[in-house]
Amino acid sequence: LNTKAALDLSTSDQLFTRAQHHIPGGVNSPVRAFRAVGGHPVFMQSAKGAWLTDVDGNKYLDFINSWGPMILGHAPDIVVDAVRKAAGDSLSFGAPTRREVEMAELIKKMVPSIEKVRLVNSGTEATMSAIRVARGYTGRDKIIKFEGCYHGHGDSFLIAAGSGALTLGAPDSPGVTQGVALDTLTAPYNDLEATERLILANEGQVAALILEPVVGNMGLVAPAEGYLQGLRELCTQHGIVLIFDEVMTGFRLARGGAQELFGVTPDMTTLGKIIGGGMPVGAYGGRQDIMDQVAPAGKVYQAGTLSGNPIATAAGIAQLTYLQEHPELYTELDRITARLADGTRQICADLGLNYTVNRVGSMFSVFFTDQPVRNLDEAKTSDTEAFGRYFRAMLNRGIYLAPALYEALFISTSMTDELVDQYLTACRESMIEAHGL
Ligand code: PMP
């Protein structure tokens, strides 16, 4: 690992200068720009296992893992081999293929609440499509989402949105029409009574309630005991389609995602990230009577030139099959991530900082506050300046964290006990440096 002497990032800096002339903000997705932490983003060259190498040759222990997809670490042989093999046969047909059927069968096996599934190209497409289907199915217009949850950049979801929208101070984006915004109702996360009041005030008008069953986009926030069950009951009672957005949590918190971990069955599920093994893939699925509304079976239109792409399905099948056949890896991910999270909490306690560290399975985040964090308001009590200093100190030590507070960290099976020890050493030094202790 690097020492705390500043890294040579000259090639990254040159590329970023060029990028800013041609790409808005110099990046193709906002949080990559390091706006929240200062400095320029690091441009990456290659990655293997737990390690990233940037364009200047610096190496970093990766805690982002492409924001979730790389659960087996970077460039696992089984996935890369499958992609290489598939590429020779054609990069796209725009016609049905065998792998799409195999992929659907595999998804259904792993996530039993899904009776039918449609493949798309991103998590955003999955959530946008899911609410259209829920609206078509119920004949209602409104949806309920939760403050600080992020469901991609579809218009309906950029209301009180989390992740990059929150980091950049634009949780309600310009460009979303008032009409669309009026159809998105919001409630605080982990507050069943507030949600019930909202439903009663809009009785018979709410098509869908969508949430991250474990939130990764305001930092990591777990559902309170009974919360998911309570939402399930409310939705059943009021004829609302319950959508679990498992783009982050699907195949990560368990083979069957958060719904398996917490034993609550949604009507629809949206998936992304891990399902593509790093290729651009998303999916939405659920109850057969709902999914049969989708064209050409039904009248709700949704389509895609590259949907079910042969390379993406090859990568997805390879990664999902591995997860399906190795349930023991979830136990190990849980153990190793507990070491990271508990170790970080202990370091903060030793230093008198008492920061809140939330963890579920292989996702965790450090909130720079001593308050418990169960919703967006509590997440916002974090000290963003101190986080920025900590982020830079960690980067200088070769630890690549998410460059924003309101994000979860994702751990892969490439994380070893030795690497945990290296992280914890860097964490202690960086916490000391960031707080001038
Ligand atoms: N839903 C959730 C829960 C997400 O975390 C994300 C992306 N981080 C999305 C949807 C959107 O996925 P994508 O970025 O692939 O469009």
Boltz pocket constraint, residues with backbone or C-beta under 6 A from the ligand:
constraints:
  - pocket:
      binder: B
      contacts: [[A, 67], [A, 121], [A, 122], [A, 123], [A, 124], [A, 125], [A, 127], [A, 150], [A, 151], [A, 152], [A, 153], [A, 163], [A, 212], [A, 216], [A, 217], [A, 245], [A, 246], [A, 247], [A, 248], [A, 272], [A, 273], [A, 281], [A, 282]]
      max_distance: 6.0
